């Protein structure tokens, strides 16, 4: 119980830090392709290009999706450290200082940490990678992302 309280407190601290960093960081242009699977609903695929899905800060980058589909709110957030090695598969368990993800369905909070894997295929200044997240009691999300340089 004490360990769970510590992890929840630590996650809350890091997410607040990420929110502050995001406000001071750079909202970035890019692509997010994600397949959303919920056991009680049809599989959904979203291919998104633009701002507001990807952002980067001094110490990390963030992927975020909050979208209502067929009357249900899907929320996915992942924060990755710039210290991740390129082309290394990271299991989400045990790597909370390097990468963590959270999924929610219809604003029903889960255990705060999604399981799954994450691989960064390109680093700074425009990261790219693939992910496969699952959170018990929520849904699963798999796909890829790519930060892009904005060209005028």
Secondary structure, 3 states (H helix, E strand, C coil): CHHHHHHHHHHHHHHHHHHHHHHHCEEEEEEEEEEEECCCCCCEEEEEEEEEEEEECCCEEEEEEEEEECCEEEEEEEEEECCCCECCEEECCCCCCCEEEEEEECCECCCCCCEEEEEEEECCCCCEEEEEEECCCCCEEEEEEEEECCCC
